[in-house]
Amino acid sequence: MTAPHDLDRELKAFLTDGPTELPDPSFDAVRDRMESTRQRVVIGPWRMPDMNKFAPIGLGAAAVVVALVVGTQLLGPPPPGGVGAAPTASPTPTTAPSPSPPSPSPSSTPVADLPVGSSYLLINEGGVRGTVTIPAPGWFGDGGGILARDDVDPPAGAGMITFTGDLYVYGDPCAWSTTVPKTPATTVDELVTALAAQADRDATPAVDVTVGGYTGKSITLHVPDDAEFSQCDQGYFGSWGGPAEPTPYRFSQGPGQIDEIWAVDVDGELVVVDGAYFEGTPQPVIDDLRAIVESITFE
């Protein structure tokens, strides 16, 4: 896949030099970016980070700019002396300063098949940074707190998503919009207590765990095999969200989903890791999920 910086340079050259057709490398880069966007759509139900909402707007704005430039070059400038034309002074050419290349950011990491044994920045929110080691092939990351297989849906999908900070745990995951608590869970104990009491989750007893050197608790939740998401609020079976968000922060991919939750306190910040899979998920993939959590190191 063409690197994002290459695409930026090629678009800049396009706007500067004004060719009427995109060069092949740019076309390939745009096509690759579109393919990445489709992959993000597959992973998308795992999370709704605010920054992702700006991506379609930015892409649309860029398309408008390119269309205007191409249109101007194809049509050419208006002939001088036309009706209503007025003489204009020739602009003095100026040299615009070259912008510095942007620094790499974990949030801009494209979806990629991560190499075995590589380090991946899974958690980078709320002042908490957590890195994991990829134990096996077939794992993809989006740079925004998500790791997933190429399939996250039933009957055999799997993935992992992380959250930091206060979370409002719904009383009923199907009727989530009307069961938002008045106060959020701000500690490990508050979170697991609220999840254990959540309707229709068949939660296991919480157990003590240590993740990345920090103590916490783990609890396993289930989605009923006969759950009908179409009967839930807006079609979502939600675990938790914000105090007045239009959709849950975390909602399930399908009936029968199993969520292993690890919650730890990292220097006063609540960190939650949700590893999800199904009855048909291969055991080696489930083992990968647990190995990833065990490999977390916090900075």
N, C-alpha and C positions, 0 to 999 in steps of 0.2 A: 504494500500500500504506500502511496506517495506521502511523505511526511507533511504535516500541516504547514510547517514553515515554507516548504517548497511551493505549496499551493498559494500561500500569501504572496510570495515573491512573484509568482507567475501572474496572479491577478493584478499586482501592482504594475508589472510590466505591460499588461494588457491595457490598463487604464492610462498609462503614460504614452505608449507607442500607438495604441489605437488600431490593432488589427481587426478585421471584420469577422474573423473566425478564431475561436479558441484553439491554441496549439494542442497537439495530441496529448502531451503530458498533463496539461490543465484539464482536458476532457476526462482523462483517466482518473485524475485526482478527484474531480467532482463526482464521477461515477462511483469511485471507492467510498467517498464520503456519504453518498446516498445509500450505499450498501450498509455502511456502518449505522446510518440512521435507522434502517429497517431492523438491524439487530438490536438497536436500543429500544425500539418499539416492542420487540419480543421480551426484553428484560424489563421494560418500562413499568409494568404493574407493580414491581417490587418497591418503587419509590417515586416520589414526585418532588425532587429538589427544585427550589425556586429558580435557580439559574437555568435549568433546562427549558423553562418556559420562554426564555429569550431567544433560544436557538432558531425557532421558525421565523421570528421577527427579523433577526439578523440576516438570515438567508434570503428572506423576501426583500429586504432593503437592498442587499447586494445585487439581487437579480434586477431590481428597478434601476440601480445605477448603471449596471452593464447594459441594460436595454436602452437607456437614454444615450449612453456613449455610442453604442453601435448605430442607433437610429440617426444620431447627429452626423456620424461619418458617412452613412449611406446616402442620406438626403443632401448633405452638403450645406454650407452656409447660405442664407438668403442672398439673392443678387443685389448688388448695390444700386441705389437710386430708385428703388421700388416705392410704391405708394406708402407714405408714412415713414420712409427710411430717413435716418438722420446720420450725418457723418460722426464717426466715433474715432477717438484717439487710439493709436496703436498701443497696446499694453506693453509696459516695460517688463522684459523677461526677468523673472526672479528664480533663484535656486532654492527650492524647499529643502529644509534639513532632512536628512535621511533618518527615519525613526529607528530607535534601537530595537533589536529583535526581542520579543517578549521572553521573559524567563519561563522555563518549563514549570508547569503547575500540575499537581496530581489530579486536579479536577478536569484537566484537559486531556488526560490520558485516553486514547481511543480504545474502543472495544478490541480486544486482541486475545489470541490463543496464547496464554502465558506459558513461558518455558518452565519445565520441571526444575525445581530447585531455586527458582528466581524469587526475589523478594518483591512484595507488592504492598503498597501503601493502602491498606483497607480502611483505616479510620483517620480522618483528618478534619475534625469538627470540634467546636467548643474548646479549642486549645489542647485537644487530645490528638496525638498521632500514634497510630498502631500499625505495625508492619507484620505481615505474615509470610510464610514460605509456601510456595505452591508444591504440593506433594506428588502430583500426577498430571498427565496431559489431559486436555479437554476442558480446562477451566478458562473462563473469559472474565475480564474485568472492565468496568466502565469508568474507573477513576473517581467514582462518586459514592463509595461505600458499598459496592455490590460485587459479588463474585457469583458466577452461575455457570451451569453447563449450557450446552447449545439448546437444551430443552428444559424449561422450568415448570412445565405444566404436567398434569396427570396424564398417563398413569405412572410414569417413571422419572419425572423431572427432579431437579435438585438445584438449590442455590442458597446464597447467604447474603444477608443485608444487615447493616449496622445503623445504630442511632445513638445520639448523645443528648443529654439534657432531659428536661422534664417531659413526661408523656402522660396524656390523658387516656387511661385505659377504660374502654367502653364496658358498661355493665352487660350489654347484650351485643355480640358482634354482628348479628343480623339486623337488629333495630338500633344500630349504633348512633344514628343522628339524634335520637331522643334519650339516649342513656349516657351522654357525656357527663362525667363527674364534675362537681363544682371545683375541685382542686386536683392538680396533677400528682402523679407519682414522682417524687423527687429523690427517693432513696431506693436501694436494692430491695429492702424489706417491703416497702410500700408497693413497689412494682409487682413482685411475685405474689403478694397477698391479693392484689387486685386481679391478677391473671388467674389465680387459683379460684377466685369467686366468680369469674366470668361465665356466663351461661353457655351451655352446650360445648364446652371445651374438654371435658373429661381429663382435667389436669392431673398430672402426677404430683406427689409431694415434692416440695422444693428440697434440694440437697445443697450442701456447702461445696463450693468449688474455688479453685485458684486459677486465674487467667492472667498470664503475663506478670506474675508476681503480686497481683492484687486479689484480695478475697471477695467473694460474692456468692451468688446462688444460681442454681440451674433448675429449670422447670420445663416439662414437656407438655405441649398442648395438642389437641386433635380437632379437626373439623369433622363433623358427622358425615358418614358415608352417603347419607341420604339428604344432605343439605341442598336446598334449592336456592341458589344465589339470586335467581330472578325474583324471588319473593322478599329479598332483603332490600334495605334502603339503597336506592340507586344501583342495585345489583351488586353491592359490595358486602363481603363478609369481613368486617374490620376488627383488628385487634386493638389499635390505639391511634390517636391522632392529636390534633390541637384543640384549643378551647372552642373555636368557631370556624373550623376548616370545612370547606364544601365536600371534601372526600377524606377518607382515612389516610394517615401516613403509611400505615401497614395494613394490607388486606390480602386475603388468601387467593391462591391460584385455582383451587378447585376442591370439591368434596374429597374427604379422605386425607387431606393434607396433614402432615405431622410437623410441628415446629419445636425444635429444641432451642430453648432460650437460655443464654448465658448473660447474667447481669452482674456487673462489678462496679465498685466505686474507685475511680482513678483520681486520686487527689481531690476528692470532693465533687467530681463530675460523674454523673450516672452514664455508664456505657452499656449498651444492649446489643448483643449479637444474636441474630435469629437465623438458624440453619434449618431449612425446610426441605422436605422430601415426601415421598409417598410409599405406600405399601409395596408397589412394584419397582421402586428405585433399587438398583443393584447395591448389594452390601458394600462392595469396594468404594462406591461413590459416597455412601453414608460415612464410611471410615475416613474418607478424604475430608469431609466436612468437619469431623471431630479433630482430625489431625491439624487442619488449618487453624482451628480455635486454639489448640494446644500450642501452636507455634507463635502466637501473637506476642510481640514484644512492644511495650509502650515506651515512647521517648519522653 
